[in-house]
């Protein structure tokens, strides 16, 4: 199976998609990252052939949507990330309460 870091297979689409894969949990990325990148390259190639730039844009929009709805929440599921996110939200809420009290 070709690796994302394989110079013969690295094109702009693969490099950009590899960046998106960083938002997925490490285990999933190591286990399925190459297959996901291969599939996405095929998807982009097919979308370009069928619908041109519009199809490519739709495929990328779908990839970004998946990062927001699947990858990022999966990463936040870890306890350390969840604790940091909750701490940030609590600090933000306290700041808003303090700021509104000043007005």
N, CA, C and O atoms as a MOPAC input file, in Angstrom:
PM7 MOZYME 1SCF
protein

 N      0.84500 1    -1.18100 1     0.00000 1
 C      0.00000 1     0.00000 1     0.00000 1
 C      0.88600 1     1.23800 1     0.00000 1
 O      1.78800 1     1.32400 1     0.83300 1
 N      0.67100 1     2.20900 1    -0.90300 1
 C      1.49900 1     3.39900 1    -0.93600 1
 C      1.28500 1     4.25000 1     0.30600 1
 O      0.17600 1     4.33400 1     0.83200 1
 N      2.34100 1     4.86900 1     0.75900 1
 C      2.28100 1     5.72100 1     1.93700 1
 C      2.06000 1     7.16400 1     1.51400 1
 O      2.42800 1     7.55800 1     0.40700 1
 N      1.45600 1     7.94900 1     2.40000 1
 C      1.24100 1     9.35900 1     2.12300 1
 C      2.57100 1    10.05200 1     1.87400 1
 O      2.63700 1    11.01400 1     1.10900 1
 N      3.62000 1     9.57500 1     2.50900 1
 C      4.92200 1    10.20900 1     2.34400 1
 C      5.68600 1     9.68000 1     1.12900 1
 O      6.81700 1    10.10600 1     0.89100 1
 N      5.10300 1     8.77000 1     0.35900 1
 C      5.74700 1     8.22300 1    -0.82900 1
 C      5.84900 1     9.30800 1    -1.89600 1
 O      4.81700 1     9.77000 1    -2.38100 1
 N      7.07200 1     9.73900 1    -2.28800 1
 C      7.21600 1    10.84800 1    -3.22500 1
 C      6.58700 1    10.60300 1    -4.58900 1
 O      6.20000 1    11.56200 1    -5.25600 1
 N      6.47400 1     9.35600 1    -5.02400 1
 C      5.87900 1     9.07100 1    -6.32000 1
 C      4.37900 1     9.32900 1    -6.32300 1
 O      3.79900 1     9.59800 1    -7.37500 1
 N      3.75300 1     9.25100 1    -5.17100 1
 C      2.29900 1     9.38300 1    -5.07200 1
 C      1.85200 1    10.73500 1    -4.51900 1
 O      0.65000 1    10.98500 1    -4.42200 1
 N      2.78400 1    11.60700 1    -4.15600 1
 C      2.39900 1    12.84200 1    -3.49100 1
 C      2.12300 1    13.93400 1    -4.52200 1
 O      3.02800 1    14.41900 1    -5.20100 1
 N      0.86300 1    14.30000 1    -4.61700 1
 C      0.43900 1    15.41400 1    -5.44600 1
 C     -0.21600 1    16.44600 1    -4.54500 1
 O     -0.36300 1    16.21400 1    -3.34500 1
 N     -0.60800 1    17.57000 1    -5.10100 1
 C     -1.21800 1    18.62200 1    -4.27800 1
 C     -2.46900 1    18.16200 1    -3.52500 1
 O     -2.66800 1    18.52800 1    -2.36700 1
 N     -3.30700 1    17.36500 1    -4.18000 1
 C     -4.51400 1    16.87800 1    -3.51800 1
 C     -4.16100 1    16.00700 1    -2.33200 1
 O     -4.74900 1    16.14700 1    -1.26000 1
 N     -3.20600 1    15.10700 1    -2.51400 1
 C     -2.81400 1    14.19000 1    -1.44700 1
 C     -2.18200 1    14.93800 1    -0.28000 1
 O     -2.44200 1    14.61900 1     0.88000 1
 N     -1.35500 1    15.92700 1    -0.58300 1
 C     -0.71200 1    16.71800 1     0.47100 1
 C     -1.76600 1    17.46800 1     1.28100 1
 O     -1.73500 1    17.45700 1     2.51100 1
 N     -2.69900 1    18.11700 1     0.58600 1
 C     -3.74300 1    18.87000 1     1.27700 1
 C     -4.62900 1    17.93800 1     2.10300 1
 O     -4.98000 1    18.26300 1     3.23700 1
 N     -4.98700 1    16.79600 1     1.54900 1
 C     -5.83500 1    15.86000 1     2.28500 1
 C     -5.08700 1    15.26700 1     3.47700 1
 O     -5.68600 1    15.01800 1     4.52400 1
 N     -3.78800 1    15.04100 1     3.32600 1
 C     -2.98200 1    14.55000 1     4.45300 1
 C     -3.03200 1    15.55200 1     5.59800 1
 O     -3.02000 1    15.16300 1     6.76600 1
 N     -3.08700 1    16.84000 1     5.26800 1
 C     -3.23900 1    17.85700 1     6.30900 1
 C     -4.55900 1    17.71500 1     7.04700 1
 O     -4.61300 1    17.87200 1     8.26600 1
 N     -5.62500 1    17.42000 1     6.31100 1
 C     -6.92400 1    17.21700 1     6.96100 1
 C     -6.92500 1    15.97300 1     7.84300 1
 O     -7.60600 1    15.92800 1     8.86700 1
 N     -6.16600 1    14.98100 1     7.44300 1
 C     -6.11700 1    13.74700 1     8.24000 1
 C     -5.54100 1    13.98200 1     9.63200 1
 O     -5.77200 1    13.18100 1    10.53700 1
 N     -4.79700 1    15.06400 1     9.81400 1
 C     -4.24100 1    15.36900 1    11.12900 1
 C     -5.33300 1    15.64800 1    12.15900 1
 O     -5.08300 1    15.56700 1    13.36200 1
 N     -6.53500 1    15.97300 1    11.70100 1
 C     -7.64300 1    16.22500 1    12.61300 1
 C     -8.29600 1    14.94100 1    13.11400 1
 O     -9.07800 1    14.97000 1    14.06400 1
 N     -7.97600 1    13.80800 1    12.47500 1
 C     -8.52100 1    12.52900 1    12.90100 1
 C     -7.67100 1    11.95800 1    14.03200 1
 O     -6.49400 1    12.29800 1    14.15000 1
 N     -8.24400 1    11.10600 1    14.85300 1
 C     -7.45500 1    10.46100 1    15.90500 1
 C     -6.27000 1     9.69400 1    15.30800 1
 O     -6.37100 1     9.12200 1    14.22300 1
 N     -5.17300 1     9.69200 1    16.01800 1
 C     -3.92700 1     9.08400 1    15.53900 1
 C     -4.10400 1     7.61900 1    15.15400 1
 O     -3.59700 1     7.18800 1    14.11900 1
 N     -4.81000 1     6.85700 1    15.96800 1
 C     -5.00100 1     5.42900 1    15.67000 1
 C     -5.68100 1     5.23700 1    14.31300 1
 O     -5.23800 1     4.43500 1    13.49000 1
 N     -6.75000 1     5.97700 1    14.09900 1
 C     -7.48000 1     5.86000 1    12.84300 1
 C     -6.60900 1     6.30400 1    11.67200 1
 O     -6.60300 1     5.66900 1    10.61700 1
 N     -5.87900 1     7.39300 1    11.86600 1
 C     -5.01400 1     7.92700 1    10.81300 1
 C     -3.93900 1     6.92500 1    10.42700 1
 O     -3.67100 1     6.73200 1     9.24100 1
 N     -3.31700 1     6.28400 1    11.41300 1
 C     -2.26300 1     5.31100 1    11.11400 1
 C     -2.82400 1     4.04600 1    10.47400 1
 O     -2.18500 1     3.43500 1     9.61800 1
 N     -4.00500 1     3.66900 1    10.89200 1
 C     -4.58700 1     2.43000 1    10.37600 1
 C     -5.19600 1     2.60600 1     8.98200 1
 O     -5.06500 1     1.72500 1     8.13300 1
 N     -5.86600 1     3.74900 1     8.74300 1
 C     -6.62300 1     3.92500 1     7.50700 1
 C     -6.21200 1     5.13000 1     6.67700 1
 O     -6.81100 1     5.37700 1     5.63000 1
 N     -5.21700 1     5.88400 1     7.10500 1
 C     -4.84200 1     7.12400 1     6.42100 1
 C     -4.49200 1     6.94500 1     4.95500 1
 O     -4.94800 1     7.71800 1     4.11200 1
 N     -3.70000 1     5.94900 1     4.64300 1
 C     -3.32100 1     5.71600 1     3.24500 1
 C     -4.53600 1     5.38200 1     2.38200 1
 O     -4.67200 1     5.88400 1     1.26600 1
 N     -5.41500 1     4.53200 1     2.90600 1
 C     -6.60600 1     4.17000 1     2.14700 1
 C     -7.53200 1     5.36600 1     1.97100 1
 O     -8.12500 1     5.54500 1     0.90700 1
 N     -7.65500 1     6.18300 1     3.01400 1
 C     -8.49500 1     7.37000 1     2.93400 1
 C     -7.95000 1     8.34000 1     1.88500 1
 O     -8.70900 1     8.90800 1     1.09900 1
 N     -6.62600 1     8.52400 1     1.88000 1
 C     -6.00900 1     9.42400 1     0.89700 1
 C     -6.16700 1     8.87500 1    -0.51700 1
 O     -6.45400 1     9.62800 1    -1.44700 1
 N     -5.98200 1     7.56400 1    -0.68200 1
 C     -6.17500 1     6.94900 1    -2.00300 1
 C     -7.60900 1     7.16100 1    -2.49100 1
 O     -7.83700 1     7.55500 1    -3.63500 1
 N     -8.55500 1     6.89800 1    -1.61800 1
 C     -9.96300 1     7.04500 1    -1.97600 1
 C    -10.29800 1     8.49300 1    -2.31600 1
 O    -11.04100 1     8.75800 1    -3.26100 1
 N     -9.74900 1     9.43100 1    -1.54200 1
 C    -10.03300 1    10.83600 1    -1.81600 1
 C     -9.43400 1    11.27300 1    -3.15200 1
 O    -10.05700 1    12.03200 1    -3.89500 1
 N     -8.24100 1    10.80000 1    -3.45400 1
 C     -7.65200 1    11.10100 1    -4.76500 1
 C     -8.54300 1    10.58300 1    -5.89800 1
 O     -8.76600 1    11.27700 1    -6.89100 1
 N     -9.04100 1     9.37500 1    -5.73900 1
 C     -9.94700 1     8.80600 1    -6.74900 1
 C    -11.23200 1     9.62400 1    -6.85400 1
 O    -11.73700 1     9.86800 1    -7.95000 1
 N    -11.74800 1    10.04000 1    -5.71400 1
 C    -12.96000 1    10.84900 1    -5.68200 1
 C    -12.75400 1    12.17800 1    -6.41000 1
 O    -13.60500 1    12.59900 1    -7.19300 1
 N    -11.63000 1    12.83200 1    -6.15300 1
 C    -11.32100 1    14.10800 1    -6.81300 1
 C    -11.17000 1    13.90700 1    -8.31500 1
 O    -11.69100 1    14.69200 1    -9.10800 1
 N    -10.46200 1    12.86500 1    -8.69800 1
 C    -10.25200 1    12.58300 1   -10.11700 1
 C    -11.59900 1    12.34000 1   -10.81800 1
 O    -11.83700 1    12.85200 1   -11.91100 1
 N    -12.46800 1    11.56100 1   -10.18300 1
 C    -13.77900 1    11.26800 1   -10.74700 1
 C    -14.65900 1    12.52600 1   -10.79000 1
 O    -15.35000 1    12.77200 1   -11.77900 1
 N    -14.62800 1    13.30700 1    -9.72500 1
 C    -15.42800 1    14.53900 1    -9.67500 1
 C    -14.97700 1    15.52000 1   -10.74500 1
 O    -15.80600 1    16.17600 1   -11.37500 1
 N    -13.67200 1    15.62400 1   -10.95400 1
 C    -13.15000 1    16.52500 1   -11.98600 1
 C    -13.58000 1    16.06200 1   -13.37100 1
 O    -13.93300 1    16.88300 1   -14.21700 1
 N    -13.55300 1    14.75300 1   -13.60800 1
 C    -13.93100 1    14.22200 1   -14.91300 1
 C    -15.42300 1    14.40200 1   -15.18600 1
 O    -15.82300 1    14.68200 1   -16.31600 1
 N    -16.23500 1    14.24300 1   -14.15700 1
 C    -17.68500 1    14.30400 1   -14.33900 1
 C    -18.24800 1    15.72100 1   -14.29800 1
 O    -19.10900 1    16.08000 1   -15.10200 1
 N    -17.74500 1    16.53700 1   -13.33700 1
 C    -18.37000 1    17.84000 1   -13.11200 1
 C    -17.38300 1    19.00500 1   -13.16300 1
 O    -17.77600 1    20.15400 1   -12.96100 1
 N    -16.13700 1    18.72900 1   -13.42400 1
 C    -15.15300 1    19.79900 1   -13.49700 1
 C    -14.88300 1    20.42500 1   -12.13700 1
 O    -14.91500 1    19.74500 1   -11.11200 1
 N    -14.62000 1    21.71700 1   -12.13900 1
 C    -14.27300 1    22.43400 1   -10.91300 1
 C    -15.37800 1    22.38100 1    -9.87100 1
 O    -15.10700 1    22.32500 1    -8.67200 1
 N    -16.61700 1    22.39900 1   -10.32900 1
 C    -17.74200 1    22.32000 1    -9.38300 1
 C    -17.71200 1    21.00000 1    -8.60600 1
 O    -17.93900 1    20.98900 1    -7.39600 1
 N    -17.43800 1    19.90500 1    -9.28600 1
 C    -17.35400 1    18.61200 1    -8.62300 1
 C    -16.19900 1    18.54100 1    -7.64400 1
 O    -16.33100 1    17.97800 1    -6.55800 1
 N    -15.06500 1    19.11100 1    -8.02700 1
 C    -13.90200 1    19.14000 1    -7.13100 1
 C    -14.22100 1    19.95700 1    -5.88700 1
 O    -13.89900 1    19.55000 1    -4.77100 1
 N    -14.85600 1    21.11400 1    -6.08200 1
 C    -15.23200 1    21.95700 1    -4.94500 1
 C    -16.20500 1    21.24100 1    -4.02100 1
 O    -16.10200 1    21.35800 1    -2.80000 1
 N    -17.13900 1    20.50700 1    -4.58900 1
 C    -18.10100 1    19.75200 1    -3.78600 1
 C    -17.40500 1    18.65500 1    -2.97700 1
 O    -17.73500 1    18.43300 1    -1.81300 1
 N    -16.44800 1    17.97800 1    -3.59400 1
 C    -15.70000 1    16.92500 1    -2.88900 1
 C    -14.90400 1    17.51200 1    -1.73000 1
 O    -14.87800 1    16.94100 1    -0.64000 1
 N    -14.25300 1    18.65300 1    -1.96200 1
 C    -13.49800 1    19.29000 1    -0.88200 1
 C    -14.42000 1    19.78100 1     0.22600 1
 O    -14.09100 1    19.65800 1     1.40600 1
 N    -15.56600 1    20.33300 1    -0.14300 1
 C    -16.52800 1    20.78600 1     0.87000 1
 C    -16.98100 1    19.61300 1     1.73100 1
 O    -17.12700 1    19.74400 1     2.94600 1
 N    -17.19800 1    18.48200 1     1.10300 1
 C    -17.58600 1    17.28000 1     1.83400 1
 C    -16.47600 1    16.84200 1     2.79200 1
 O    -16.75000 1    16.44200 1     3.92300 1
 N    -15.23300 1    16.91700 1     2.33800 1
 C    -14.09500 1    16.53500 1     3.18900 1
 C    -13.99500 1    17.46200 1     4.40100 1
 O    -13.76500 1    17.00100 1     5.51900 1
 N    -14.16600 1    18.76800 1     4.18100 1
 C    -14.11000 1    19.71700 1     5.30800 1
 C    -15.27000 1    19.49700 1     6.26600 1
 O    -15.10200 1    19.58100 1     7.48300 1
 N    -16.44300 1    19.21500 1     5.71900 1
 C    -17.60500 1    18.94700 1     6.56800 1
 C    -17.36700 1    17.71300 1     7.43500 1
 O    -17.74600 1    17.69000 1     8.60600 1
 N    -16.74500 1    16.69700 1     6.86100 1
 C    -16.44800 1    15.49000 1     7.63200 1
 C    -15.45800 1    15.77900 1     8.75200 1
 O    -15.57200 1    15.21900 1     9.84300 1
 N    -14.49500 1    16.64300 1     8.49000 1
 C    -13.55500 1    17.02300 1     9.54800 1
 C    -14.30500 1    17.68600 1    10.69900 1
 O    -14.04600 1    17.38800 1    11.86500 1
 N    -15.23200 1    18.58400 1    10.37300 1
 C    -15.97800 1    19.29600 1    11.41000 1
 C    -16.94700 1    18.40500 1    12.17200 1
 O    -17.15700 1    18.59400 1    13.37000 1
 N    -17.53400 1    17.44300 1    11.48700 1
 C    -18.57900 1    16.63700 1    12.12000 1
 C    -18.11000 1    15.28300 1    12.64000 1
 O    -18.76600 1    14.69300 1    13.49800 1
 N    -16.98500 1    14.78200 1    12.13400 1
 C    -16.51100 1    13.46000 1    12.54500 1
 C    -15.13300 1    13.53300 1    13.19300 1
 O    -14.95300 1    13.08900 1    14.32700 1
 N    -14.17400 1    14.08700 1    12.48200 1
 C    -12.78300 1    14.05200 1    12.95000 1
 C    -12.56500 1    14.88600 1    14.20900 1
 O    -12.03900 1    14.38500 1    15.20200 1
 N    -12.96600 1    16.15300 1    14.17200 1
 C    -12.73300 1    17.03200 1    15.32100 1
 C    -13.44800 1    16.52800 1    16.57300 1
 O    -12.83200 1    16.48200 1    17.63800 1
 N    -14.73700 1    16.14400 1    16.48600 1
 C    -15.37900 1    15.60400 1    17.68900 1
 C    -14.69900 1    14.33100 1    18.20700 1
 O    -14.65900 1    14.10100 1    19.41600 1
 N    -14.16900 1    13.51200 1    17.31100 1
 C    -13.46200 1    12.30200 1    17.75100 1
 C    -12.21200 1    12.66300 1    18.54000 1
 O    -11.89500 1    12.03100 1    19.54700 1
 N    -11.50900 1    13.68500 1    18.06900 1
 C    -10.30900 1    14.12900 1    18.78000 1
 C    -10.66400 1    14.71600 1    20.13400 1
 O     -9.94300 1    14.51200 1    21.11200 1
 N    -11.77300 1    15.44400 1    20.19600 1
 C    -12.18600 1    16.06900 1    21.45600 1
 C    -12.70100 1    15.06200 1    22.46800 1
 O    -12.87000 1    15.39200 1    23.64200 1
 N    -12.95200 1    13.84700 1    22.02900 1
 C    -13.48500 1    12.82600 1    22.92600 1
 C    -12.45700 1    12.36800 1    23.95600 1
 O    -12.82200 1    11.79900 1    24.98500 1
 N    -11.18600 1    12.60700 1    23.69100 1
 C    -10.17900 1    12.19500 1    24.67600 1
 C    -10.32900 1    13.05700 1    25.92800 1
 O    -10.75400 1    14.20900 1    25.84000 1
 N     -9.99100 1    12.51700 1    27.06700 1
 C    -10.18500 1    13.20700 1    28.34500 1
 C     -9.37400 1    14.48900 1    28.43600 1
 O     -9.88500 1    15.49700 1    28.92300 1
 N     -8.14700 1    14.48100 1    27.99000 1
 C     -7.30500 1    15.67100 1    28.08300 1
 C     -7.86800 1    16.79300 1    27.22800 1
 O     -7.93400 1    17.93800 1    27.67500 1
 N     -8.26900 1    16.48400 1    26.01800 1
 C     -8.83300 1    17.50100 1    25.13900 1
 C    -10.15300 1    18.00200 1    25.69200 1
 O    -10.43400 1    19.19900 1    25.63400 1
 N    -10.96200 1    17.10700 1    26.22600 1
 C    -12.24600 1    17.49900 1    26.78700 1
 C    -12.04500 1    18.41400 1    27.99200 1
 O    -12.76300 1    19.40200 1    28.14600 1
 N    -11.08900 1    18.09800 1    28.83600 1
 C    -10.81600 1    18.94000 1    30.00100 1
 C    -10.36700 1    20.32600 1    29.56300 1
 O    -10.80300 1    21.32700 1    30.13100 1
 N     -9.50800 1    20.39200 1    28.56900 1
 C     -9.06000 1    21.68900 1    28.06300 1
 C    -10.20000 1    22.49000 1    27.46100 1
 O    -10.30300 1    23.69600 1    27.68400 1
 N    -11.05900 1    21.82000 1    26.69600 1
 C    -12.19800 1    22.50700 1    26.07600 1
 C    -13.16500 1    23.01300 1    27.13600 1
 O    -13.65400 1    24.13900 1    27.04300 1
 N    -13.44000 1    22.19600 1    28.13400 1
 C    -14.34200 1    22.61800 1    29.20800 1
 C    -13.75000 1    23.78400 1    29.99900 1
 O    -14.46500 1    24.71200 1    30.37800 1
 N    -12.45500 1    23.73000 1    30.24200 1
 C    -11.78100 1    24.82300 1    30.94400 1
 C    -11.90000 1    26.11900 1    30.14900 1
 O    -12.17900 1    27.17700 1    30.71200 1
 N    -11.68500 1    26.03100 1    28.84000 1
 C    -11.79400 1    27.20300 1    27.98900 1
 C    -13.21300 1    27.75700 1    28.01000 1
 O    -13.40200 1    28.96800 1    28.11500 1
 N    -14.21000 1    26.88400 1    27.91200 1
 C    -15.60400 1    27.32700 1    27.92600 1
 C    -15.96600 1    27.98300 1    29.25500 1
 O    -16.65100 1    29.00500 1    29.28800 1
 N    -15.50100 1    27.38800 1    30.34300 1
 C    -15.78200 1    27.96800 1    31.65800 1
 C    -15.12500 1    29.33300 1    31.79500 1
 O    -15.75100 1    30.27000 1    32.29200 1
 N    -13.88300 1    29.46100 1    31.36400 1
 C    -13.18500 1    30.75100 1    31.42000 1
 C    -13.89900 1    31.78500 1    30.56500 1
 O    -14.04100 1    32.94000 1    30.96500 1
 N    -14.34400 1    31.37100 1    29.39500 1
 C    -15.06400 1    32.28600 1    28.50100 1
 C    -16.37100 1    32.74200 1    29.13700 1
 O    -16.72100 1    33.92100 1    29.06700 1
 N    -17.08700 1    31.81800 1    29.75300 1
 C    -18.34800 1    32.17200 1    30.39900 1
 C    -18.10500 1    33.15500 1    31.55000 1
 O    -18.84600 1    34.12700 1    31.69700 1
 N    -17.07700 1    32.91000 1    32.36100 1
 C    -16.75600 1    33.83200 1    33.45300 1
 C    -16.37000 1    35.20300 1    32.91900 1
 O    -16.74400 1    36.22100 1    33.50000 1
 N    -15.62700 1    35.24000 1    31.82200 1
 C    -15.25200 1    36.51000 1    31.22300 1
 C    -16.49000 1    37.26300 1    30.75400 1
 O    -16.60600 1    38.46800 1    30.97700 1
 N    -17.41600 1    36.55700 1    30.10300 1
 C    -18.64000 1    37.20200 1    29.63200 1
 C    -19.47900 1    37.73400 1    30.78600 1
 O    -20.04100 1    38.82500 1    30.68400 1
 N    -19.57400 1    36.98700 1    31.87600 1
 C    -20.31100 1    37.44300 1    33.05300 1
 C    -19.64800 1    38.69400 1    33.62400 1
 O    -20.32700 1    39.67300 1    33.93200 1
 N    -18.34700 1    38.66100 1    33.76200 1
 C    -17.59400 1    39.81300 1    34.27200 1
 C    -17.75300 1    41.01900 1    33.36100 1
 O    -17.98100 1    42.13200 1    33.83600 1
 N    -17.63400 1    40.80800 1    32.06200 1
 C    -17.74000 1    41.90000 1    31.09300 1
 C    -19.14200 1    42.50300 1    31.09200 1
 O    -19.29300 1    43.72200 1    31.02300 1
 N    -20.16900 1    41.65400 1    31.16800 1
 C    -21.53800 1    42.18400 1    31.17400 1
 C    -21.83600 1    42.90800 1    32.47400 1
 O    -22.65200 1    43.83000 1    32.48000 1
 N    -21.20100 1    42.52300 1    33.58000 1
 C    -21.39200 1    43.20800 1    34.85700 1
 C    -20.79200 1    44.61600 1    34.82100 1
 O    -21.26100 1    45.50700 1    35.52900 1
 N    -19.77600 1    44.81800 1    34.01300 1
 C    -19.15500 1    46.13400 1    33.90200 1
 C    -20.03700 1    47.11400 1    33.13500 1
 O    -19.92200 1    48.32700 1    33.31400 1
 N    -20.89900 1    46.60200 1    32.30000 1
 C    -21.77100 1    47.48100 1    31.48900 1
 C    -23.01400 1    47.82900 1    32.18500 1
 O    -23.84500 1    48.55600 1    31.63900 1

